[in-house]
Amino acid sequence: MSGRKNTAAREHKGTRIFASCVLVAYMLLCQTSVSIKADDLQNRTVLEIYLPREVTIKNDTITLGGVGIIRGEESLAAKAGAIGLGRISVPGQKITIDRQTVLSRLACNGIAGSKVRLTGAEKISVKQQQRIVKGSKFIELAKAFLKKNPSYNPACELEPLRIPADLFVPEANKDFKLLPRLAGHKVPSRKQVKVEIAVVVDGTKIASREVTFRLKYNCRKAVAKVDITKGDVISPENIRIEKAVSNIPEPANWKGPYGLVARRRIAANSEIRPGMAGHLETAVIVKRNENVIIRIESPVLVITAIGRAKQNGRAGDYIRVQNVDSQRIITAKVNEDGTVRPIF
């Protein structure tokens, strides 16, 4: 009997111990669940912001939402995403933003750093999405514009003095135009021409580039085939006509120097320039300081006087002559017979 009582007591004690263990386990489970829920609530109030190393934006305003990936409570994430981090003011500009700047801007907008966890790069390099207009493009456009311009001389070549700087234009702008016009003097120069190209975006001129060309003209030149001695007559046998490029346009009445006489020795393959050949000179009829007859002739009378030549003269030349009687100096044309005729 006593043995059965002891057995029952032991069973009862074991039951109580088991129940106590179950109760303790249940209480621990409840505490863990409450702790997990508290942690979840706390996590929802924390922003996770991932910062990439490089970002390209479409417009010129930098926002945290535009450069970072934000996770967290929806309203808080939206508030953080709208925070401004700067502005790109110059085409082609790059802006670097570090973590400290991000935290500072968040704090200024009421989001404490304790609620933010930053991951990713330590610094972000931000640039604007844009198109590049090369300097060579401006030269091509200026040439095409000049060739369509009525004042353009088709006989000339265009040599750019320098290549304009490249231009960076935001890609977000759709209405993009390059508008060329003549610049500089209203009267075109024979040596240079300048074209200004306006860069118009969405109806507003944002920049311009100038292209200046040196004008080169297609022309002809006479070149000696062989050595030409002084006094030789220029002819197709001793010269040839070649195409050339010059800084000045060819005269409208240009013609080869055929029939002229070499005034000096001209080496083979040398260009025959003005002054190197001329017309055959006639003999001097009137010499300086010699007396000449001043003759005025009309259908009804002839008047003569004595004058003194002030310079040498050939037939057809105009020289200065001093009237011996009146000492007056006049301009007279030398006649073939050696007399001179006053020019009034």
C-alpha angles and dihedrals in degrees: 000000000000090000092056091051092052091049092051091049092052091049092049091049091050091051091053092049091050091049091050091051092049090049092050091048091050092051092049090049091052092049091049091050091051090048092050092049090050090050091049090051091050092048090054090060092053121089119217111203121186115202117202121210096239132019133183116203129195100221132038098254118090118212130176090240090052095055104028139050109239126198127179143071107000101235092043092048091050091050091050093046092057094055112117120231101182144295135264105233103170126054110251093020121146121205124199118209121189131199093258090059091051093050091046093052091047091051091049088057095050099264110124120219090237088069094051131079115189122203135172126038125011090224134024122215109209126193134166124251105247148151124244121222107201121222089240088060090059090051092051092048093048092050092049090049093051093048089056093046115102091225092058115113108222089204093068136081125221118229114184113224092210141353114254119237118267116262126223115209124183109254092217090073110089103182099071123160138171110207118189127199138166113270135189123032120016090226107065115240120233090221106044141014127195128206124193116205115201118208108217121188120183090345095308126107106234101169145345139211128207124214118194119195129197108221118233119188129211109231144146132255137190116238127188114245092196138007109294118204126213111280096024116133115242112240141153087268095066104029139044132202116237135183115249144168120240139181090233129051120258113259113257091236096047116147136162117277093247114156095021121122123237110247092195140010112290117200121223115273091019120131113245103232129190111286094028091092134022146160119300106272120231123222122278108259100179120041128204115270093011122124116254134184114250105212127192113182132184133165091266106034146013123217122192135182138172119255139172119233113234093196143013118278141189127201108295095017122128113228139169116257128185118217106232094212100044098025087224117145116224137175114247138177118235114238123211091249092059097257122118130226119212117238113220 
